[in-house]
Amino acid sequence: MSSLIERFGRSVPAGQVLFREGDSGKEMFVIQSGRVRLMRTIRGQDKLLAELGPGEFFGEMSIINDKPRNATAIIDEDAQLLVLDPKTFEAMIKANTEIAVRMIKKLAKRLDDANAQIENLLLGDANSRIVHALLLHARTIPPDEQGAVHIPLGAADLAQRTNVEDAKAVEVLERLERSRLVLAGKEGGVVVPDTEKLSEFLEFLEMRHRYGDL
């Protein structure tokens, strides 16, 4: 690994924009340390697509299909990256089937995530979108000993993920807290004490949106 870092490593400080949506791209990146945010402009607003950490890769589509970048990459924490051009990437895939399999699995997960985002945007109202986003994220985090799930997302994060106004996201979270479906967490996150109850509440919201208050 040290030889890879020496040959292809690049240190990038927090806050730097690595590339922008629409740029041409001839490199992909593998995160060794630090964090990266992928953003996309939708109807004039910047929306969060993904937050990536060590072991994740990004930018691969531009060198696979030779198309412009479809997102903007911003360094969220000081990062050490491996920067791979098309020839190096192809050589690594051919030489190591494990790398190829890992990439296929990652791409399949991203497709699942994209489908989940589409599903979220099809939901009827802001309440459903926020609850749906919380449940999706909760599935990726092991519960604690009491069965609660600690989610490191605040109102602003959820607003970005669901295309909901910031003020509305705050209002929805406050309503969920009053109902004890979520609790205030540390550093702006939330805690879901019972994901099953939150899932049942989402079903109720969708029924109400579809049929109205009976």
TIPA-609250 format. One line per 8 residues: number of its first residue (from 1); for each residue x, y, z of N, C-alpha, C. Coordinates in pm, whole numbers, padded with zeros to 5 digits, m for minus. Each point is the difference from the previous one (the first is absolute). Example, Ala and Ser with C-alpha at 12.3 -4.5 7.8 and 13.67 -1.06 7.14 Angstrom:
1) 01319/m00569/00780/m00089/00119/00000/00090/00120/00000  m00035/00105/m00072/00082/00119/00006/m00077/00109/00073
This chain:
1) 00082/m00120/00000/m00082/00120/00000/00086/00126/00000  00113/m00003/00072/00086/00117/00007/00053/00038/m00138  00028/m00103/m00083/00049/00029/m00135/m00108/00066/m00084  m00128/m00042/00019/m00110/00063/m00072/m00013/00146/00039  00012/00027/00130/m00012/00138/00047/00114/00085/m00056  00120/m00056/m00002/00113/00074/m00054/m00019/00032/m00148  m00058/m00094/m00074/m00015/00019/m00145/m00124/00083/m00035  m00111/m00026/00071/m00126/00061/m00042/m00065/00087/00108
9) 00065/00014/00116/m00061/00073/00110/m00003/00151/m00020  m00105/00061/00056/m00011/00145/m00001/m00068/00044/00129  00060/00096/00069/m00061/00057/00121/m00081/00123/m00039  m00125/00005/00047/m00088/00111/m00037/m00062/00057/00127  00010/00132/00024/m00053/00059/00123/m00152/00013/m00001  m00058/00007/00118/m00145/00018/00014/m00043/00129/m00067  m00116/m00005/m00062/m00055/00119/m00065/00032/00011/m00147  00097/m00075/m00048/00037/00010/m00141/m00102/m00072/m00089
17) m00033/00064/m00110/m00086/m00063/m00100/00089/m00080/m00094  m00020/m00130/m00003/00084/m00088/m00080/m00037/00008/m00148  m00130/00000/m00026/m00050/00025/m00135/m00145/00044/00011  m00050/00060/m00108/m00136/00051/00000/m00086/m00073/m00102  m00129/00000/00028/m00096/m00060/m00092/00016/00063/m00138  00010/m00082/m00102/00016/00049/m00136/00143/00003/m00048  00098/m00009/00093/00141/m00003/m00040/00029/m00128/m00078  00098/00007/m00089/00050/m00123/m00060/00086/m00071/00104
25) 00008/m00131/m00009/00076/m00075/00101/00078/m00114/m00059  00125/m00011/00039/00087/m00108/m00047/00065/m00074/00116  m00057/00017/00121/00056/m00065/00118/m00113/m00048/00090  00025/m00108/00072/m00089/m00041/00108/00078/00002/00130  m00071/m00008/00113/00064/00021/00129/m00043/m00109/00099  00095/m00043/00082/m00027/m00095/00108/00041/00068/00130  m00090/00003/00097/00026/00071/00126/00078/m00090/00096  00120/00043/00037/00080/m00070/00100/m00031/00051/00141
33) m00022/00130/00012/m00038/00061/00128/m00075/00129/m00030  m00078/00046/00098/m00080/00120/m00018/m00139/m00031/m00052  m00073/00108/m00035/m00137/m00017/m00049/m00025/00094/m00118  m00091/m00043/m00088/m00032/00076/m00120/m00152/00007/m00013  m00050/00118/m00039/m00142/00016/m00028/m00021/00012/m00151  m00099/m00068/m00050/m00040/00013/m00140/m00131/00076/m00005  00000/00112/m00074/m00116/00088/m00008/m00045/00011/m00145  m00129/00029/m00018/m00053/00021/m00134/m00101/00114/00005
41) m00001/00083/m00102/m00093/00111/m00007/m00130/m00046/m00064  m00109/00013/00076/m00132/m00041/m00047/m00094/00119/00015  m00053/00045/m00112/m00089/00116/m00002/00060/00119/00075  00129/00023/m00025/00068/00117/00056/00048/m00016/00142  m00022/m00116/00063/00042/m00022/00138/00100/m00114/00007  00102/00017/00084/00100/m00105/00019/m00055/m00108/00092  00000/m00124/m00049/m00054/m00112/00076/00111/m00101/00026  m00001/m00056/00121/00099/m00101/00038/m00037/m00134/m00063
49) 00094/m00057/m00077/m00019/m00133/m00056/00056/m00108/00090  00120/00025/00055/00065/m00104/00081/00111/00062/00083  00026/m00063/00114/00116/00030/00083/00087/m00125/00002  00123/00012/m00047/00087/m00116/m00015/00118/00008/00096  00041/m00119/00050/00113/m00008/00092/00105/m00096/m00049  00096/m00035/00086/00110/m00089/m00039/m00049/m00131/m00062  00067/m00040/m00109/m00036/m00121/m00070/m00098/00021/m00114  m00066/00117/m00003/m00095/00029/m00107/00074/00058/m00122
57) m00062/m00011/m00116/00057/00059/m00120/m00106/00086/m00069  00045/00091/m00084/m00094/00086/m00073/00070/00055/m00125  m00080/00055/m00090/00053/00054/m00124/00024/m00103/m00107  m00039/m00125/00027/00032/m00108/m00095/m00082/00007/m00128  m00121/00059/00005/m00084/00000/m00118/00058/00083/m00113  00073/00105/00035/00057/00086/m00104/00109/m00072/m00080  00071/m00094/00065/00102/m00072/m00076/m00053/m00130/m00060  m00117/m00045/00047/m00060/m00120/m00059/m00077/00036/m00127
65) m00081/00108/00008/m00084/00033/m00116/00042/00129/m00070  00110/00062/00046/00057/00119/m00064/m00103/00114/m00012  m00079/00018/00108/m00098/00108/00003/00039/00102/00108  m00055/00122/m00005/00032/00100/00102/m00040/m00046/00141  00062/00060/00099/m00034/m00031/00140/m00149/00027/00023  m00066/m00092/00070/m00143/00018/00028/m00025/00050/00141  00107/00040/00071/m00015/00055/00134/00123/00085/00032  m00010/00075/00108/00111/00078/00051/00057/m00069/00123
73) 00132/m00016/00006/00066/m00067/00113/00071/00104/00087  m00037/00003/00128/00058/00096/00095/00065/m00078/00114  00123/00035/00031/00070/m00066/00110/m00058/00050/00132  m00059/m00090/00078/m00066/00037/00125/00098/m00003/00117  00092/m00094/m00002/00109/m00007/00099/00130/m00023/m00076  00112/00052/00053/00129/m00021/m00065/00010/m00143/m00049  00034/m00019/m00126/m00007/m00133/m00059/00131/m00041/m00067  00025/m00130/00006/00107/m00064/m00077/m00069/m00085/m00106
81) 00025/00031/m00127/m00068/m00068/m00109/00098/m00072/m00091  m00045/m00111/m00056/00069/m00060/m00112/m00065/00053/m00127  00081/00051/m00092/m00051/00059/m00124/00042/m00091/m00116  m00099/m00057/m00067/00026/m00100/m00103/m00049/00047/m00136  00088/m00009/m00101/m00041/00032/m00137/m00060/m00126/m00064  m00060/00011/m00118/m00067/m00116/m00061/00091/m00122/m00019  00122/00020/m00044/00090/m00114/m00024/00033/m00071/00130  00029/00075/00105/00031/m00059/00130/m00120/m00075/00055
89) m00118/00062/m00012/m00124/m00062/00048/m00025/m00132/m00074  00014/00001/m00130/m00024/m00122/m00079/00101/m00108/00036  00125/00038/00019/00103/m00097/00036/m00029/m00063/00136  m00046/00080/00096/m00031/m00052/00134/m00117/m00097/m00006  m00104/00032/m00080/m00116/m00087/m00012/00039/m00134/m00062  00083/00005/m00106/00041/m00122/m00067/00090/m00087/00088  00081/00065/00084/00098/m00074/00079/m00059/m00055/00130  m00114/00052/00043/m00052/m00038/00131/m00152/m00014/m00007
97) m00049/m00122/m00005/m00144/m00022/m00009/m00073/00044/00126  00069/m00001/00115/m00063/00044/00125/m00039/00147/m00011  00089/00081/m00059/m00032/00141/m00018/m00122/00016/m00090  m00006/m00079/m00108/m00113/00006/m00092/m00130/m00036/00070  00002/m00106/00081/m00121/m00043/00072/m00044/00107/00099  00095/00058/00074/m00033/00105/00096/m00064/00119/m00070  00052/00035/m00117/m00055/00113/m00074/m00142/m00030/m00046  m00023/m00121/m00049/m00134/m00038/m00043/m00098/00009/00116
105) 00040/m00047/00117/m00086/00006/00118/m00030/00145/00039  00104/00084/m00006/m00019/00142/00034/m00096/00066/m00098  00018/m00028/m00128/m00087/00060/m00101/m00143/m00049/00015  m00017/m00127/00037/m00135/m00053/00023/m00065/00070/00119  00078/00024/00105/m00055/00071/00116/m00040/00142/m00037  00082/00065/m00081/m00034/00136/m00042/m00128/00002/m00082  m00021/m00103/m00080/m00125/m00009/m00074/m00118/m00014/00096  00017/m00082/00103/m00104/m00014/00101/m00029/00134/00068
113) 00109/00073/00034/m00016/00131/00064/m00072/00098/m00091  00035/m00004/m00130/m00066/00090/m00096/m00149/m00033/m00009  m00032/m00129/m00002/m00141/m00041/m00004/m00073/00046/00126  00070/m00005/00115/m00060/00045/00126/m00027/00150/m00004  00093/00076/m00059/m00020/00144/m00011/m00119/00031/m00089  m00013/m00073/m00111/m00114/00020/m00089/m00130/m00032/00074  00002/m00112/00073/m00117/m00039/00079/m00037/00109/00099  00101/00061/00061/m00025/00105/00098/m00068/00120/m00065
121) 00050/00040/m00118/m00054/00118/m00067/m00143/m00023/m00049  m00040/m00127/m00013/m00136/m00030/m00044/m00100/00002/00116  00051/00007/00122/m00090/00002/00115/m00078/00131/00005  m00116/m00009/00063/m00096/00109/m00013/00034/00131/00067  00063/00001/00116/00019/00127/00070/00132/m00001/00077  00031/00113/00060/00127/00017/00071/00012/m00096/00118  m00111/m00022/00072/00004/m00091/00114/00045/m00140/m00043  m00060/m00050/m00107/00033/m00134/m00049/00145/m00006/m00047
129) 00046/00103/m00068/00136/00000/m00052/00103/m00003/00113  m00023/00080/00102/00094/00005/00113/00002/m00134/00073  m00117/m00056/00027/m00007/m00128/00071/00064/m00110/m00084  m00028/00000/m00129/00057/m00101/m00091/00152/00010/00000  00054/00123/m00005/00146/00019/00000/00061/m00050/00130  m00067/00024/00112/00050/m00048/00130/00003/m00153/00002  m00105/m00062/m00051/m00006/m00146/00000/00107/m00060/m00091  00022/00060/m00117/00104/m00050/m00090/00136/00005/00067
137) 00029/00112/00066/00131/00014/00066/00010/m00093/00119  m00110/m00020/00071/00001/m00087/00118/00036/m00143/m00036  m00036/m00043/m00122/00030/m00137/m00042/00149/m00024/m00017  00078/00106/m00012/00143/m00015/m00023/00081/00007/00130  m00069/00020/00114/00070/00020/00127/m00046/m00105/00101  00093/m00072/00063/m00040/m00099/00102/m00065/00069/00120  m00107/m00056/00054/m00062/00059/00119/00087/m00018/00123  m00025/00082/00103/00072/m00016/00125/m00065/m00110/00084
145) 00044/m00017/00124/m00049/m00109/00084/m00150/00012/00029  m00053/00122/m00005/m00143/00021/00025/m00083/m00009/m00129  00067/m00024/m00112/m00071/m00008/m00127/m00017/00133/m00071  00056/00106/00058/m00010/00133/m00061/00109/00018/m00105  m00029/00082/m00100/00096/00027/m00107/00038/00148/00004  00129/00027/00008/00051/00137/00004/00036/00043/m00141  m00070/00101/m00051/00017/00045/m00137/00068/00137/m00001  00118/00012/m00061/00075/00128/00003/m00047/00100/m00106
153) m00132/00017/m00010/m00056/00094/m00097/m00088/00101/00072  00020/00126/m00031/m00085/00103/00055/m00102/00046/m00102  m00075/00106/00034/m00105/00048/m00089/00055/00044/m00135  00115/00068/m00001/00056/00048/m00126/00041/m00116/m00090  00059/m00105/00060/00039/m00118/m00078/m00123/m00067/m00061  m00103/m00016/00081/m00122/m00066/m00049/m00069/00083/m00107  00004/00133/00015/m00060/00088/m00101/00069/m00020/m00135  00134/m00009/00003/00074/m00021/m00124/m00033/m00133/m00065
161) m00014/m00102/00081/m00024/m00135/m00053/m00141/m00017/m00055  m00094/00082/00043/m00141/m00023/m00032/m00063/00111/m00083  00079/00102/m00036/m00053/00112/m00076/m00113/00070/00075  00020/00016/00130/m00094/00069/00088/00067/00128/00051  m00077/00105/00015/00054/00125/00053/00054/m00022/00142  00108/00073/00034/00063/m00015/00132/m00100/00021/00113  m00080/00107/m00010/m00095/00031/00107/m00103/m00111/00016  m00041/m00059/m00113/m00098/m00109/00007/00061/m00124/00063
169) 00128/m00027/m00031/00067/m00116/00060/00010/00016/00151  00030/00120/00046/00005/00028/00144/m00137/m00025/00062  m00104/00049/m00066/m00138/m00017/00050/m00036/m00147/00011  00035/m00078/m00100/m00033/m00143/00001/00072/m00071/00113  00130/00029/00017/00076/m00064/00107/m00056/00036/00137  m00039/00126/00017/m00056/00041/00129/m00129/m00076/00028  m00082/m00021/m00104/m00124/m00074/00017/00029/m00146/00036  00101/m00058/m00064/00038/m00138/00030/00053/m00012/00143
177) 00073/00102/00045/00052/m00002/00138/m00114/00009/00101  m00099/00085/m00029/m00114/00012/00091/m00076/m00132/00009  00000/m00076/m00107/m00068/m00131/m00001/00090/m00111/00052  00124/00035/00035/00099/m00095/00053/00037/m00107/m00103  m00023/00028/m00128/00043/m00092/m00103/00148/00016/m00030  00052/00119/00025/00145/00023/m00002/00036/00083/00122  00126/m00007/00037/00053/00078/00112/00118/00081/m00049  00025/00112/00067/00115/00081/m00036/00128/m00077/00031
185) 00091/m00005/m00096/00126/m00070/00019/00114/00096/00023  00120/m00053/00001/00118/00081/00023/00042/00070/m00129  00055/00120/00015/00058/00076/m00111/m00099/00017/m00115  m00125/00024/00033/m00099/00031/m00102/m00067/m00119/m00065  00039/m00121/00036/m00062/m00120/m00056/m00127/m00034/00074  m00059/m00115/m00035/m00121/m00047/00066/00014/m00146/00037  m00085/m00044/00092/m00005/m00140/00042/m00139/m00053/m00029  m00004/m00114/m00066/m00128/m00069/m00025/m00011/m00112/00103
193) m00085/00015/00103/m00007/m00102/00105/m00063/m00130/m00047  m00088/00006/m00101/m00069/m00120/m00047/m00028/00016/m00150  00081/m00064/m00084/m00017/00015/m00145/m00132/m00059/m00048  m00050/m00102/00070/m00127/m00061/m00040/m00116/00099/00014  00000/00075/00111/m00105/00100/00020/00011/00111/m00104  00123/00039/m00033/00019/00105/m00100/m00047/m00050/m00137  00024/m00127/m00029/m00046/m00058/m00126/m00153/m00004/m00006  m00063/m00033/00111/m00147/m00001/00005/m00055/00141/m00018
201) 00071/00099/00054/m00043/00139/m00016/00008/00043/m00147  00104/m00045/m00071/00012/00030/m00142/m00118/m00059/m00077  m00039/m00123/00033/m00115/m00063/m00065/m00127/00082/00026  m00014/00048/00123/m00116/00084/00034/00000/00129/m00083  00117/00064/m00013/00009/00124/m00078/m00040/m00023/m00145  00047/m00110/m00057/m00031/m00028/m00139/m00149/m00033/m00019  m00058/m00071/00095/m00143/m00028/m00007/m00079/00130/00009  00040/00088/00089/m00070/00126/00017/00011/00086/m00126
209) 00121/00000/m00059/00021/00080/m00121/m00084/m00056/m00116  m00013/m00133/m00005/m00071/m00063/m00111/m00151/00012/00015  m00050/m00016/00122/m00146/m00008/00019/m00057/00117/00081  00088/00084/00056/m00049/00110/00081/m00036/m00045/00140  m00036/00096/00084/m00040/m00033/00139/m00141/m00059/m00003  m00013/m00124/00043/m00133/m00066/00001/m00070/00024/00132
